[in-house]
Amino acid sequence: MSSTSTAAEPYGGYFDSTADAVYRKVGWRLIPLLFVCYIVAYLDRVNVGFAKLQMQGDLQFSEAVYGLGAGIFFIGYFLFEVPSNVVMHRVGARRWIARIMITWGVLSAATMLVSSPMSFYVIRFLLGAAEAGFFPGIIMYLTYWYPAARRGKATSLFLAAIPFAGILGGPLSGWILQGMSGVHGWAGWQWLFLLQGLPTVALGLVVWRYLDDRVKDAQWLTPAERELIARDIAREDAGKAQPRILGVLGNGRVWLLALVYFAYTSGLYGISFWLPSIIKAIGVTGALDIGLLSAIPWTFGVIAMYFMARSADRRLEYRWHSALAAVVGALGLVLSVVFHGNTVLAMAGLTLATMGIMSTFPVFWGMPTAFLGGAAAAAGIALINSFGNLSGFSAPFLIGLIKDATRSTDAGLYMLAALLVTGAVLVLFVKPGRASAQP
């Protein structure tokens, strides 16, 4: 190893000026497109939280009906997640991700036609089925292009789309609700679903034309650059388990990670679906004002997530980073309840909660992608993600029930905090393991 790479010794020689340039090239080619795709994915998934501000009154939905409709998305998501990811591994990311995006964009726009609880449930279920496979597909796709010591940073840049969706989507959703209400006889919430659903279809077509399935297909890389990446990936894959797909179902570490992910995503979806309502409950009125304020927690979440992922990559340590972030998220949720009567302090608590919750995710995905490869990775990542995302069903529904019973979201936020702490404890029992970083 040359003297120039001495400082990068913990990475086992992956980091030198030549490799840095190659992976920067990969990053500029892939990450911006994947980032934008996930922004629209997340907006289409959670814009129902903003639509609720008008939709609930227009359609006379109870809190429980809203919570069930918001959450039933994840039942369809759960049922089709593993098959979808296995298909993507076989047919390639370009075709399959494009198919996913086009179908979910059409269904998201069609949510504007909802008129009853049953139609709300059906369209949300179909939306979940259509989107199944997108997120775990991208997580797996990144393993084709980045070794572990670089993947956390790349994953954090992709996942930054979640808080950016909050930063951009909050004010945008508030403006649509307030400014488009009554245009052509449609309610603001109907315009919200239409204007945030159709761009997804267009992006699906861009993915079809632009994305490469594997490194060997990337003509924008030189032969030497393709060889460098392929060598790094092959070196890492040699240390990964590649059992049969059914063998993943009996892997205790996979199921423990699924439980941890369930706890973490409970916090995420609690924030995502209920943040507008929580801000309204602490005294803020006006859809646009709520949207602008909701951007604050997500902005700080982006910053915290990036630096947490960078720290974990440098140390190739994920369990303690993940646990610490979850505890910080839980503390923020508790503080937002304690200071419920003070708008500034309550927002500070929600901001701290979002920083902690968002920081768990890029760090978390460093664990399963470090020991699973091939079809096992496709099935394992999808299993963890689909099981974990069942919290997207349970968390909004339970918070809705709690709010109906208590007329407050406080107890629901305590529940989410308890789940985050549980996840922080469970992740420490995950057996450390990663693909070798040595050349």
LUMKOL-73681 format. One record per residue (C-alpha): x negated, y, z negated; residue in one letter; residue number from 1. Coordinates in Angstrom, 1 decimal. Each point is the difference from the previous one (the first is absolute). Example, Ala and Ser with C-alpha at 12.3 -4.5 7.8 and 13.67 -1.06 7.14 Angstrom:
# residues 2
      x      y      z r   k
  -12.3   -4.5   -7.8 a   1
   -1.4    3.4    0.7 s   2
***
This chain:
# residues 439
      x      y      z r   k
    0.0    0.0    0.0 m   1
   -1.3    3.4    0.9 s   2
   -0.8    2.6   -2.7 s   3
    2.9    2.1    1.3 t   4
    2.5   -2.5   -1.3 s   5
   -1.3   -0.3   -3.5 t   6
    2.6    2.2   -1.5 a   7
    2.7   -2.2    1.6 a   8
   -1.4   -3.2   -1.6 e   9
    3.4   -0.9   -1.8 p  10
    1.5   -0.3    3.5 y  11
   -2.4   -2.7    1.0 g  12
   -1.4    1.9    3.0 g  13
    3.3    0.8    1.7 y  14
   -0.7    3.7   -0.2 f  15
   -2.6    1.6    2.2 d  16
    0.1    2.9    2.4 s  17
    0.8   -2.2    3.1 t  18
    2.8   -1.9   -1.7 a  19
    1.4    3.2   -1.5 d  20
    0.3    1.5    3.4 a  21
    1.7   -3.1    1.4 v  22
    2.5   -0.2   -2.8 y  23
    0.7    3.7    0.3 r  24
    0.8   -0.5    3.6 k  25
    2.4   -2.9   -0.9 v  26
    1.6    2.2   -2.7 g  27
    0.6    2.9    2.4 w  28
    1.5   -2.3    2.5 r  29
    2.3   -2.1   -2.3 l  30
    0.8    1.9   -3.2 i  31
    1.8    3.1    1.4 p  32
    2.4   -2.1    2.0 l  33
    0.7   -2.4   -2.9 l  34
    0.3    2.9   -2.4 f  35
    2.7    1.7    2.1 v  36
    1.8   -3.3    0.5 c  37
    0.1   -0.6   -3.8 y  38
    1.2    3.6   -0.6 i  39
    3.1   -0.6    2.2 v  40
    0.4   -3.5   -1.5 a  41
    0.1    1.3   -3.5 y  42
    2.3    2.9    0.9 l  43
    2.4   -2.4    1.6 d  44
   -0.1   -2.2   -3.0 r  45
    0.5    2.6   -2.7 v  46
    1.7    2.9    1.6 n  47
    3.2   -1.5   -1.5 v  48
   -1.2    1.7   -3.2 g  49
    0.5    3.4    1.5 f  50
    3.1   -1.0    2.0 a  51
    1.5   -0.9   -3.4 k  52
    0.2    3.7   -0.9 l  53
    2.8    0.4    2.5 q  54
    0.9   -3.5    1.1 m  55
    1.1   -1.2   -3.4 q  56
    2.6    2.7   -0.3 g  57
    1.2   -0.2    3.6 d  58
    0.6   -3.7   -0.2 l  59
    0.9   -0.2   -3.7 q  60
   -2.7   -2.5   -0.9 f  61
   -0.7   -0.8   -3.6 s  62
   -3.6    0.0   -1.4 e  63
    0.1   -3.8    0.0 a  64
    1.3   -0.2    3.7 v  65
   -2.8    2.4    1.0 y  66
   -2.6   -2.0   -2.0 g  67
    1.1   -3.3    1.5 l  68
    0.0    1.4    3.6 g  69
   -3.4    1.6   -0.5 a  70
   -1.4   -3.2   -1.4 g  71
    1.7   -2.6    2.3 i  72
   -2.5    1.1    2.7 f  73
   -2.5   -2.2   -1.8 f  74
    2.1   -3.2    0.1 i  75
   -0.3    0.1    3.8 g  76
   -3.6    1.0   -0.3 y  77
   -0.7   -2.9   -2.4 f  78
    1.7   -2.7    2.2 l  79
   -1.8    0.9    3.2 f  80
   -3.4    1.2   -1.3 e  81
   -2.1   -3.2    0.1 v  82
    1.4   -1.2    3.4 p  83
   -0.6    3.4    1.5 s  84
   -3.6    0.2   -1.2 n  85
   -0.8   -3.6    1.2 v  86
    1.5    0.9    3.4 v  87
   -2.2    3.1    0.2 m  88
   -3.1   -2.0   -0.8 h  89
    0.8   -2.2    3.0 r  90
    1.3    2.5    2.6 v  91
   -2.1    3.0   -0.9 g  92
    0.6    3.3   -1.8 a  93
    0.6    2.1    3.1 r  94
    3.2   -1.7    1.2 r  95
    1.3   -0.9   -3.4 w  96
   -0.4    3.3   -1.8 i  97
    1.5    1.8    3.0 a  98
    3.0   -2.4   -0.2 r  99
    0.4    0.7   -3.7 i 100
   -0.1    3.7    0.4 m 101
    2.4    0.3    2.9 i 102
    2.7   -2.2   -1.7 t 103
   -0.3    1.7   -3.4 w 104
    0.1    3.5    1.6 g 105
    3.3   -0.8    1.7 v 106
    1.5   -1.4   -3.2 l 107
   -1.2    2.9   -2.1 s 108
    1.6    2.5    2.4 a 109
    3.2   -2.2    0.0 a 110
    0.3    0.6   -3.8 t 111
    1.7    3.3    0.9 m 112
    3.1   -2.1    0.9 l 113
    0.4   -1.4   -3.6 v 114
    3.5    0.6   -1.3 s 115
    0.6   -2.5   -2.8 s 116
   -2.0   -1.9   -2.6 p 117
    0.0   -3.2    2.1 m 118
   -1.3    1.7    3.2 s 119
   -2.7    1.7   -2.2 f 120
   -1.0   -3.5   -1.4 y 121
   -0.1   -1.6    3.5 v 122
   -2.0    2.7    1.7 i 123
   -2.5    0.1   -2.9 r 124
   -0.4   -3.8    0.1 f 125
   -0.6    0.0    3.8 l 126
   -2.5    2.9   -0.4 l 127
   -2.0   -2.0   -2.5 g 128
    0.1   -3.1    2.3 a 129
   -1.2    2.1    2.9 a 130
   -2.9    1.7   -1.9 e 131
   -1.1   -3.3   -1.6 a 132
   -3.6   -0.7    0.9 g 133
   -1.2    3.5    0.8 f 134
   -1.8    0.8   -3.3 f 135
   -1.7   -3.4   -0.6 p 136
   -0.7   -0.2    3.7 g 137
   -2.0    3.2   -0.2 i 138
   -1.8   -1.1   -3.1 i 139
   -1.0   -3.2    1.8 m 140
   -0.8    1.9    3.2 y 141
   -2.6    2.1   -2.0 l 142
   -1.7   -3.2   -1.0 t 143
   -0.7   -0.6    3.7 y 144
   -2.0    3.2    0.2 w 145
   -1.5    0.7   -3.4 y 146
   -2.1   -2.0   -2.5 p 147
    1.0    0.2   -3.7 a 148
   -2.5    2.6   -0.9 a 149
    1.6    2.4    2.5 r 150
    3.6   -1.1    0.0 r 151
    1.1    1.7   -3.3 g 152
   -0.7    3.4    1.4 k 153
    1.7   -0.8    3.3 a 154
    3.0   -1.5   -1.8 t 155
    0.3    3.1   -2.2 s 156
    0.0    2.3    3.1 l 157
    2.8   -2.1    1.4 f 158
    1.9   -0.1   -3.2 l 159
   -0.4    3.8   -0.4 a 160
    2.9    0.0    2.4 a 161
    2.3   -0.7   -2.9 i 162
   -0.7    3.2   -2.0 p 163
   -0.3    1.9    3.3 f 164
    3.4   -1.2    0.9 a 165
    1.1    1.5   -3.3 g 166
   -1.9    3.2    0.7 i 167
    1.4    0.5    3.4 l 168
    3.2   -1.9   -0.3 g 169
    1.3    1.8   -3.1 g 170
    0.1    3.5    1.5 p 171
    1.0   -1.4    3.4 l 172
    2.8   -2.0   -1.5 s 173
    1.2    2.9   -2.1 g 174
    0.0    2.3    3.0 w 175
    1.9   -2.5    2.2 i 176
    2.6   -0.5   -2.8 l 177
    0.4    3.7   -0.5 q 178
   -0.5    1.4    3.5 g 179
    1.7   -2.6    2.2 m 180
    3.1   -0.6   -2.1 s 181
    3.1    0.5    2.2 g 182
   -1.9    0.2    3.3 v 183
    2.2   -1.7    2.6 h 184
    2.2   -1.1   -2.8 g 185
   -2.5   -2.3   -1.6 w 186
   -1.1    0.1   -3.6 a 187
   -3.5    0.8   -1.0 g 188
   -0.7   -3.5   -1.1 w 189
    1.1   -1.4    3.4 q 190
   -2.5    2.3    1.7 w 191
   -2.6   -1.1   -2.5 l 192
    0.2   -3.6    1.1 f 193
    0.2    0.8    3.7 l 194
   -3.0    2.5    0.1 l 195
   -2.2   -2.3   -2.2 q 196
    0.9   -3.2    1.8 g 197
   -0.5    0.8    3.7 l 198
   -3.7    1.0   -0.2 p 199
   -0.7   -3.5   -1.3 t 200
    1.2   -1.4    3.4 v 201
   -2.4    2.3    1.9 a 202
   -2.9   -1.0   -2.3 l 203
    0.8   -3.7    0.6 g 204
   -0.6    0.6    3.7 l 205
   -3.3    1.8   -0.8 v 206
   -1.2   -3.0   -2.0 v 207
    0.9   -2.3    2.9 w 208
   -2.3    2.0    2.3 r 209
   -2.8    1.0   -2.4 y 210
   -0.7   -2.7   -2.6 l 211
   -2.5   -2.8    0.5 d 212
    0.6   -3.4   -1.5 d 213
   -3.6   -0.9   -0.9 r 214
   -3.5    1.4    0.1 v 215
   -0.8   -2.0    3.1 k 216
    2.8    1.9    1.8 d 217
   -1.3    3.4   -0.8 a 218
   -1.5    1.3    3.2 q 219
   -0.5    3.4   -1.7 w 220
   -2.8   -1.7   -2.0 l 221
   -3.3   -0.9    1.6 t 222
   -1.0   -3.7    0.1 p 223
   -2.6    0.7   -2.8 a 224
    2.6    1.7   -2.1 e 225
    2.5   -2.9    0.4 r 226
   -2.8   -2.4   -0.9 e 227
   -0.8    1.9   -3.2 l 228
    3.5    0.0   -1.2 i 229
    0.6   -3.6    1.0 a 230
   -3.2   -1.0   -1.9 r 231
    1.1    1.8   -3.2 d 232
    3.5   -1.5    0.1 i 233
   -1.3   -3.5    0.8 a 234
   -2.5    0.2   -2.9 r 235
    2.9    0.9   -2.4 e 236
    2.4   -2.5    1.4 d 237
   -2.5   -2.8   -0.8 a 238
    0.7    0.6   -3.7 g 239
    3.8    0.0    0.3 k 240
    2.5   -2.8   -0.6 a 241
    2.0   -0.9    3.1 q 242
    2.5   -2.7   -1.3 p 243
    3.1   -1.0    1.9 r 244
    2.9    2.5   -0.2 i 245
    2.0   -2.3   -2.3 l 246
   -3.1   -0.2   -2.3 g 247
    0.3    3.7   -0.7 v 248
    3.4   -0.6   -1.6 l 249
   -1.7   -2.1   -2.7 g 250
   -2.9    2.4   -0.6 n 251
    0.3    1.3   -3.6 g 252
   -2.1    3.1    0.7 r 253
    2.3    1.0    2.8 v 254
    3.0   -0.2   -2.2 w 255
   -1.6    1.8   -2.8 l 256
   -0.9    2.8    2.4 l 257
    3.6    0.0    1.2 a 258
    1.2    0.6   -3.5 l 259
   -2.5    2.8   -0.5 v 260
    1.2    1.6    3.3 y 261
    3.6   -0.3   -1.0 f 262
   -0.8    2.1   -3.1 a 263
   -2.0    2.6    1.9 y 264
    2.6    0.4    2.8 t 265
    2.8    0.4   -2.6 s 266
   -1.7    3.2   -1.0 g 267
   -0.5    1.1    3.6 l 268
    3.6   -0.5    1.0 y 269
    1.3    1.4   -3.2 g 270
   -1.8    3.2    0.9 i 271
    0.8   -0.1    3.7 s 272
    3.7   -0.6   -0.2 f 273
    0.7    2.1   -3.1 w 274
   -2.5    2.9    0.1 l 275
    2.5    2.4    1.6 p 276
    2.7   -0.9   -2.6 s 277
   -2.5    0.2   -2.9 i 278
   -1.1    3.5    1.2 i 279
    3.6    1.0    0.3 k 280
    0.7   -1.3   -3.5 a 281
   -2.8    2.2   -1.5 i 282
    1.8    3.1    1.2 g 283
   -1.0    0.6    3.6 v 284
    2.8    0.8    2.4 t 285
    0.1    0.2    3.8 g 286
   -1.0   -2.7    2.4 a 287
   -3.0    1.9    1.4 l 288
   -1.3    1.0   -3.4 d 289
    0.2   -3.7   -1.1 i 290
   -1.8   -1.0    3.2 g 291
   -2.8    2.5   -0.5 l 292
   -0.6   -1.0   -3.7 l 293
    0.0   -3.7    0.9 s 294
   -3.1    0.7    2.2 a 295
   -2.1    0.9   -3.1 i 296
   -0.2   -3.5   -1.6 p 297
   -0.8   -1.6    3.4 w 298
   -2.7    2.5    0.7 t 299
   -1.9   -0.8   -3.1 f 300
    0.7   -3.7    0.7 g 301
   -2.0    0.1    3.2 v 302
   -3.0    1.5   -1.7 i 303
    0.0   -2.5   -2.9 a 304
    0.5   -3.0    2.3 m 305
   -2.9    0.8    2.2 y 306
   -2.5    0.5   -2.9 f 307
    1.2   -3.1   -1.8 m 308
   -0.4   -2.1    3.2 a 309
   -3.5    1.4    0.6 r 310
   -1.0   -0.8   -3.6 s 311
    1.3   -3.6    0.4 a 312
   -1.8   -0.5    3.3 d 313
   -3.3    1.2   -1.4 r 314
    0.1   -2.4   -2.9 r 315
    1.9   -2.8    1.9 l 316
    2.2   -0.1   -3.2 e 317
    3.8    0.0    0.3 y 318
    1.6   -1.3   -3.1 r 319
   -0.9    2.6   -2.5 w 320
    0.4    2.9    2.5 h 321
    3.5   -1.4    0.7 s 322
    0.9   -0.4   -3.7 a 323
   -1.2    3.5   -0.9 l 324
    2.0    1.6    2.8 a 325
    3.2   -1.9   -1.1 a 326
   -0.4    1.1   -3.6 v 327
   -0.4    3.7    1.2 v 328
    3.2   -0.4    2.1 g 329
    1.9   -1.3   -3.0 a 330
   -1.2    2.8   -2.2 l 331
    1.1    2.6    2.5 g 332
    3.5   -1.5    0.2 l 333
    0.3    0.1   -3.8 v 334
   -1.2    3.6   -0.1 l 335
    2.6    1.0    2.6 s 336
    2.7   -1.3   -2.3 v 337
   -1.5    1.5   -3.2 v 338
   -0.1    3.4    1.6 f 339
    3.3   -0.4    1.8 h 340
    1.2    3.4   -1.1 g 341
   -3.0    1.9    1.3 n 342
   -0.2    0.1    3.8 t 343
   -3.8    0.8    0.2 v 344
   -1.0   -2.8   -2.4 l 345
    2.4   -2.5    1.4 a 346
   -1.4    0.6    3.4 m 347
   -3.5   -0.4   -1.4 a 348
    1.0   -3.3   -1.3 g 349
    1.5   -1.1    3.3 l 350
   -3.1    1.2    1.8 t 351
   -2.3   -2.1   -2.4 l 352
    2.4   -3.0    0.5 a 353
   -0.3    0.3    3.8 t 354
   -3.8    0.3   -0.2 m 355
   -0.3   -3.2   -2.0 g 356
    2.6   -2.0    1.9 i 357
   -1.4    0.9    3.4 m 358
   -3.6   -0.8   -1.1 s 359
    1.0   -3.6   -0.8 t 360
    0.7   -1.0    3.6 f 361
   -3.2    0.3    2.1 p 362
   -1.9   -1.5   -3.0 v 363
    2.5   -2.8   -0.3 f 364
   -0.3   -1.1    3.6 w 365
   -3.8   -0.4   -0.5 g 366
    0.8   -3.2   -2.0 m 367
    2.0   -2.3    2.3 p 368
   -1.8    1.1    3.2 t 369
   -3.3   -1.0   -1.7 a 370
    0.8   -3.7   -0.3 f 371
    2.6   -0.8    2.7 l 372
   -0.8   -0.3    3.7 g 373
    1.7   -1.0    3.3 g 374
    3.5   -1.2   -0.1 a 375
   -0.2   -0.4   -3.8 a 376
   -0.6    3.8   -0.2 a 377
    3.0    0.6    2.2 a 378
    2.2   -2.1   -2.2 a 379
   -1.5    1.0   -3.3 g 380
    0.0    3.7    0.6 i 381
    3.6   -0.2    1.2 a 382
    1.1   -2.1   -3.0 l 383
   -1.5    2.4   -2.4 i 384
    1.5    3.0    1.7 n 385
    3.4   -1.5    0.5 s 386
    0.3   -1.2   -3.6 f 387
   -1.4    3.2   -1.3 g 388
    2.4    2.0    2.1 n 389
    3.0   -1.7   -1.6 l 390
   -0.6    2.7   -2.6 s 391
    1.2    2.4    2.7 g 392
    3.4   -1.7   -0.5 f 393
    0.0   -0.5   -3.7 s 394
   -1.5    3.4   -1.1 a 395
    2.4    2.4    1.8 p 396
    3.0   -2.3   -0.9 f 397
   -0.9   -0.3   -3.7 l 398
   -0.7    3.8   -0.2 i 399
    3.4    0.6    1.6 g 400
    1.7   -2.3   -2.5 l 401
   -1.8    1.7   -2.9 i 402
    0.9    3.4    1.2 k 403
    3.7   -0.9    0.4 d 404
    0.0   -1.4   -3.6 a 405
   -2.1    2.8   -1.6 t 406
    0.5    3.0    2.3 r 407
   -3.8    0.3    0.0 s 408
   -3.1   -1.4    1.8 t 409
   -2.1    0.1   -3.2 d 410
    0.5   -3.7   -0.9 a 411
   -0.7   -1.0    3.5 g 412
   -3.3    1.8    0.1 l 413
   -1.0   -1.7   -3.3 y 414
    0.8   -3.3    1.7 m 415
   -2.3    0.8    2.9 l 416
   -2.8    1.1   -2.4 a 417
    0.3   -3.4   -1.8 a 418
   -0.2   -1.8    3.3 l 419
   -3.2    1.9    0.9 l 420
   -1.6   -0.9   -3.3 v 421
    1.0   -3.6    0.5 t 422
   -1.7    0.0    3.4 g 423
   -3.1    1.6   -1.5 a 424
   -0.3   -2.9   -2.5 v 425
    0.8   -2.7    2.6 l 426
   -2.6    1.2    2.5 v 427
   -2.8   -0.5   -2.6 l 428
    0.9   -3.8    0.1 f 429
   -0.7   -0.1    3.8 v 430
   -3.1   -2.1    0.6 k 431
   -2.6    2.3    1.5 p 432
   -1.0   -1.1    3.5 g 433
   -1.1    1.5    3.2 r 434
   -1.7   -0.9    3.2 a 435
   -3.7    0.3   -0.3 s 436
   -1.4    3.4    0.8 a 437
   -3.4   -1.3    0.8 q 438
   -1.4   -0.1    3.5 p 439
***
